[in-house]
Amino acid sequence: MSHRGVGIVGYGVYIPWERIETEKIVRERERKRGKELEKVIEKVRHGLLLREKALAGHTEDTITIATEAAENAVRMAGISPEEIGSVTAGSESKPYAVGTIARHVASFIGMGQNVFIADLEGACNSGMQGLGFIDSEIRSGRIKYGLAIGADVAQAERGDPLEYSCGAGAGAFVVGRTDPIATIEDIAAFSSLFMDFWRRDQAPVPKHFGRTTVEAYMSHIIGAIANLFRRNPDLSLKEFDAITFHQPSGYLPMKTCNALTQDEIPYVEDRSIAERMRLTEEDIEKKVKPWLRVPPYSTTRNPATRC
């Protein structure tokens, strides 16, 4: 096995073509607000930066959407599907309680039977967890190529604010050592038992604790960056040409960016690490905003972590 760097050798995206304007949902769900309705619409449009969302068609689900993204990734990588030794699929909207997305995708695109498969469950983070697992399998020499997928048909209760932003889509990465278009230099872990968002067994839609989602988002994004810098003492955010965050809305990434401009960065006690994490307004304009991609089709949960 080659000792060249592990990286992304192909990527693919699939977003269903059907769309609905977020404003139409807001007008229907919030019509009892009367004169306050236009203020709510403005908040969604200019505060959350939501314009429209992608909808899965009647013949689509998380498996078909994941398959489309996987096919695009393999096609870009220019390899045979049978060369792929492992598939992970991260999702919070599995069609089957028992029965994996990953095995369906492996069968549909022709990987054969000699392949490791795993579905990873989690709101927003399981797609990236899969990428980390695939990276480790390749570095260990167990497989030559791996496929990591994040796919969701995000759901929300009728009338819940989540309904404004929950879209559908998938992102997939083929990872390997041969001619990567981007190498994986490091991956830093961060997780906690922050129960701001969950779905009980047999419940049709998830629930959440409202504004605590902001705290959960910021603490995990900032915590992950701090852990990365703890592992790499010579690294700072200023060295990066492009910075992108998980994008459930436009509001949360920008609020986190604002926190990183402050003298006291929240959730970071080590001042030397905080100093290396600090951004300027110019950094945000040049390095973050060009990669803010939520407004066109809204959040797809796990794929939004990856795309």
C-alpha positions as CSV (number, residue, x, y, z in Angstrom):
1,M,0.0,0.0,0.0
2,S,1.3,3.4,-0.9
3,H,2.3,5.8,1.9
4,R,1.2,8.9,0.0
5,G,-1.3,11.1,1.8
6,V,-4.9,10.1,2.1
7,G,-7.4,12.5,0.6
8,I,-10.5,13.0,-1.5
9,V,-10.2,11.5,-5.0
10,G,-13.8,12.2,-6.0
11,Y,-16.9,13.9,-4.7
12,G,-20.5,13.9,-5.6
13,V,-23.6,15.8,-4.7
14,Y,-27.3,15.2,-5.3
15,I,-30.1,17.7,-4.6
16,P,-33.7,17.0,-5.6
17,W,-34.9,19.3,-8.3
18,E,-38.2,20.2,-6.6
19,R,-38.2,23.5,-4.6
20,I,-40.5,25.5,-2.4
21,E,-39.9,29.1,-1.3
22,T,-39.5,29.4,2.4
23,E,-41.7,32.5,2.3
24,K,-44.7,30.4,1.2
25,I,-44.3,28.1,4.2
26,V,-44.0,31.0,6.6
27,R,-47.1,32.8,5.2
28,E,-49.1,29.6,5.6
29,R,-47.9,28.7,9.1
30,E,-47.8,32.2,10.5
31,R,-50.8,33.8,9.0
32,K,-52.4,34.3,12.4
33,R,-49.8,36.8,13.2
34,G,-51.5,39.5,11.1
35,K,-49.4,42.6,10.9
36,E,-46.4,40.8,12.5
37,L,-46.2,38.4,9.5
38,E,-44.0,40.5,7.4
39,K,-41.5,40.9,10.3
40,V,-41.3,37.1,10.6
41,I,-40.7,36.8,6.9
42,E,-37.9,39.4,7.0
43,K,-36.3,37.5,9.9
44,V,-36.3,34.3,8.0
45,R,-35.1,35.9,4.8
46,H,-32.4,38.2,6.2
47,G,-31.7,36.8,9.6
48,L,-31.7,33.0,8.9
49,L,-30.7,33.7,5.2
50,L,-33.2,31.1,4.0
51,R,-34.8,31.5,0.5
52,E,-36.0,28.1,-0.5
53,K,-35.6,24.4,0.2
54,A,-35.2,21.3,-1.8
55,L,-37.9,18.6,-1.5
56,A,-37.6,14.9,-2.1
57,G,-39.9,13.7,-4.9
58,H,-42.5,11.0,-4.4
59,T,-40.1,8.3,-5.8
60,E,-37.1,9.5,-3.7
61,D,-35.9,8.7,-0.2
62,T,-32.6,8.8,1.6
63,I,-31.3,5.7,-0.1
64,T,-32.0,6.9,-3.7
65,I,-30.6,10.3,-2.9
66,A,-27.4,8.8,-1.4
67,T,-27.1,6.5,-4.4
68,E,-27.2,9.5,-6.8
69,A,-24.5,11.3,-4.9
70,A,-22.3,8.2,-4.6
71,E,-22.5,7.5,-8.4
72,N,-21.4,11.1,-9.1
73,A,-18.5,10.7,-6.7
74,V,-17.3,7.4,-8.1
75,R,-17.6,8.8,-11.7
76,M,-15.5,11.8,-10.7
77,A,-12.9,9.6,-9.1
78,G,-12.6,7.5,-12.3
79,I,-12.3,4.2,-10.5
80,S,-14.3,0.9,-10.6
81,P,-16.9,0.6,-7.9
82,E,-15.4,-2.8,-7.1
83,E,-12.2,-1.1,-5.9
84,I,-14.1,0.5,-3.0
85,G,-13.6,-1.6,0.2
86,S,-15.8,0.3,2.7
87,V,-19.0,2.4,2.6
88,T,-20.4,4.5,5.4
89,A,-23.7,6.4,5.3
90,G,-24.5,9.0,7.9
91,S,-28.2,10.0,8.2
92,E,-31.0,10.9,10.7
93,S,-33.7,9.9,8.2
94,K,-33.2,6.2,7.5
95,P,-36.0,4.5,5.5
96,Y,-35.5,1.3,7.4
97,A,-35.1,0.7,11.1
98,V,-33.3,-2.5,10.2
99,G,-31.6,-2.5,6.8
100,T,-28.7,-0.2,5.9
101,I,-28.4,2.7,3.5
102,A,-24.8,1.8,2.9
103,R,-25.5,-1.8,1.7
104,H,-28.2,-0.5,-0.7
105,V,-25.8,2.0,-2.2
106,A,-23.1,-0.6,-2.5
107,S,-25.4,-2.9,-4.4
108,F,-27.0,-0.3,-6.6
109,I,-23.7,1.1,-7.9
110,G,-22.0,-2.3,-8.3
111,M,-19.5,-2.6,-5.5
112,G,-20.0,-6.4,-5.1
113,Q,-20.1,-8.2,-1.8
114,N,-16.5,-7.9,-0.4
115,V,-17.1,-4.5,1.2
116,F,-17.5,-3.2,4.7
117,I,-20.7,-1.3,5.3
118,A,-22.1,0.8,8.1
119,D,-24.9,3.3,8.7
120,L,-24.1,6.0,11.3
121,E,-26.9,7.8,13.0
122,G,-26.7,11.3,14.2
123,A,-28.2,14.8,13.6
124,C,-25.7,16.6,11.3
125,N,-22.5,15.0,12.4
126,S,-22.6,11.3,11.3
127,G,-21.6,12.0,7.7
128,M,-18.3,13.5,8.9
129,Q,-17.8,10.7,11.4
130,G,-18.0,8.3,8.5
131,L,-15.3,10.2,6.7
132,G,-13.1,9.9,9.7
133,F,-13.6,6.1,9.8
134,I,-12.9,5.7,6.1
135,D,-9.7,7.8,6.5
136,S,-8.5,5.5,9.3
137,E,-9.3,2.3,7.3
138,I,-7.2,3.5,4.4
139,R,-4.3,4.6,6.6
140,S,-4.3,1.2,8.3
141,G,-3.9,-0.5,4.9
142,R,-7.1,-2.4,5.2
143,I,-8.7,-0.9,2.1
144,K,-7.6,1.0,-1.0
145,Y,-10.6,3.2,-1.4
146,G,-13.6,4.1,0.7
147,L,-16.9,5.9,0.2
148,A,-18.3,8.2,2.9
149,I,-21.9,9.5,2.4
150,G,-24.1,12.0,4.2
151,A,-27.7,11.9,3.2
152,D,-31.0,13.2,4.6
153,V,-34.6,13.9,3.8
154,A,-34.8,16.2,6.8
155,Q,-38.1,16.3,8.7
156,A,-40.0,18.7,11.0
157,E,-43.3,18.9,12.7
158,R,-45.9,20.9,10.9
159,G,-45.6,24.6,12.0
160,D,-42.3,24.1,13.8
161,P,-39.6,26.6,12.9
162,L,-37.5,23.6,11.7
163,E,-40.0,23.3,8.8
164,Y,-38.6,26.4,7.3
165,S,-35.2,25.0,6.8
166,C,-35.3,21.2,6.6
167,G,-34.3,20.2,3.0
168,A,-33.2,17.1,1.2
169,G,-29.9,16.1,-0.4
170,A,-26.7,14.1,-0.2
171,G,-23.0,14.5,-0.4
172,A,-20.4,11.7,-1.0
173,F,-16.6,11.5,-0.9
174,V,-14.5,8.8,-2.5
175,V,-11.3,8.7,-0.3
176,G,-8.0,7.1,-1.2
177,R,-4.3,7.8,-1.9
178,T,-4.3,8.0,-5.7
179,D,-4.2,11.5,-7.2
180,P,-6.3,13.2,-4.4
181,I,-7.7,16.6,-5.2
182,A,-7.5,17.5,-1.5
183,T,-5.5,15.7,1.3
184,I,-6.8,15.1,4.8
185,E,-4.2,16.6,7.0
186,D,-5.9,16.0,10.3
187,I,-9.3,15.4,11.9
188,A,-10.1,16.6,15.4
189,A,-12.9,15.0,17.4
190,F,-15.5,16.9,19.6
191,S,-18.7,15.5,20.9
192,S,-21.0,15.9,24.0
193,L,-24.3,14.7,25.3
194,F,-26.1,18.0,24.5
195,M,-29.7,17.0,24.1
196,D,-31.0,20.0,22.1
197,F,-32.3,17.8,19.3
198,W,-33.6,14.3,19.3
199,R,-36.2,11.8,18.0
200,R,-37.6,9.0,20.1
201,D,-38.2,5.5,18.7
202,Q,-41.3,5.5,16.4
203,A,-41.7,9.3,16.5
204,P,-42.3,10.6,13.0
205,V,-40.3,13.9,13.4
206,P,-37.5,15.2,15.7
207,K,-38.0,17.6,18.6
208,H,-35.7,20.4,19.8
209,F,-35.2,22.8,22.6
210,G,-35.4,26.0,20.5
211,R,-32.7,28.5,21.3
212,T,-30.5,25.9,23.0
213,T,-29.7,24.8,19.5
214,V,-27.6,28.0,19.1
215,E,-25.6,27.2,22.2
216,A,-25.1,23.6,21.0
217,Y,-24.0,24.6,17.6
218,M,-21.5,27.3,18.7
219,S,-20.0,25.2,21.5
220,H,-19.4,22.2,19.3
221,I,-18.0,24.2,16.3
222,I,-15.7,26.3,18.6
223,G,-14.8,23.2,20.7
224,A,-13.8,21.2,17.6
225,I,-11.6,24.1,16.3
226,A,-10.0,24.4,19.7
227,N,-9.2,20.7,19.8
228,L,-7.7,20.8,16.3
229,F,-5.4,23.7,17.4
230,R,-4.5,21.8,20.6
231,R,-3.3,19.0,18.4
232,N,-1.5,21.4,16.1
233,P,0.2,24.1,18.2
234,D,1.6,26.0,15.2
235,L,-1.7,26.3,13.4
236,S,-4.0,29.4,13.4
237,L,-7.2,30.3,11.5
238,K,-5.5,33.2,9.8
239,E,-3.4,30.6,7.8
240,F,-6.5,29.2,6.1
241,D,-7.6,30.6,2.7
242,A,-11.1,29.2,3.0
243,I,-13.2,28.4,6.1
244,T,-16.6,26.7,6.1
245,F,-18.8,25.6,8.9
246,H,-21.8,23.3,9.1
247,Q,-24.7,25.3,7.6
248,P,-28.2,24.5,9.0
249,S,-28.9,28.1,8.3
250,G,-26.9,31.2,7.4
251,Y,-27.5,32.6,10.9
252,L,-25.6,30.1,12.9
253,P,-22.3,30.2,11.0
254,M,-22.3,34.0,11.1
255,K,-23.1,34.1,14.8
256,T,-20.2,31.8,15.4
257,C,-17.9,33.9,13.2
258,N,-18.9,36.9,15.3
259,A,-18.0,35.1,18.5
260,L,-14.5,34.4,17.0
261,T,-13.9,38.1,16.6
262,Q,-14.4,38.9,20.3
263,D,-11.7,39.5,22.9
264,E,-13.1,36.7,25.0
265,I,-14.0,33.7,22.7
266,P,-16.7,31.6,24.4
267,Y,-16.1,28.0,25.4
268,V,-12.3,28.4,25.2
269,E,-10.3,28.7,28.4
270,D,-6.8,28.5,27.0
271,R,-6.0,32.1,25.9
272,S,-3.2,31.0,23.6
273,I,-5.5,28.7,21.7
274,A,-8.2,31.4,21.6
275,E,-5.8,33.9,20.1
276,R,-5.0,31.5,17.3
277,M,-8.8,31.0,16.7
278,R,-9.5,34.7,16.3
279,L,-11.0,36.1,13.1
280,T,-11.2,39.6,11.8
281,E,-14.2,41.1,9.8
282,E,-12.0,41.0,6.7
283,D,-11.3,37.3,7.3
284,I,-15.1,36.7,7.5
285,E,-15.7,38.6,4.2
286,K,-12.9,36.9,2.3
287,K,-12.7,33.4,3.8
288,V,-16.1,32.5,5.1
289,K,-18.9,34.3,3.2
290,P,-17.9,33.0,-0.2
291,W,-18.6,29.5,1.0
292,L,-21.9,30.2,2.7
293,R,-24.1,27.8,0.7
294,V,-27.3,27.5,2.7
295,P,-29.6,30.0,1.0
296,P,-30.2,28.2,-2.3
297,Y,-31.7,25.0,-0.9
298,S,-31.8,25.1,2.9
299,T,-30.3,22.6,5.4
300,T,-29.8,18.9,4.5
301,R,-28.5,18.1,8.0
302,N,-25.7,15.5,7.4
303,P,-25.0,16.5,3.8
304,A,-24.8,20.1,4.9
305,T,-21.9,19.2,7.1
306,R,-20.0,17.9,4.1
307,C,-21.0,19.9,1.0
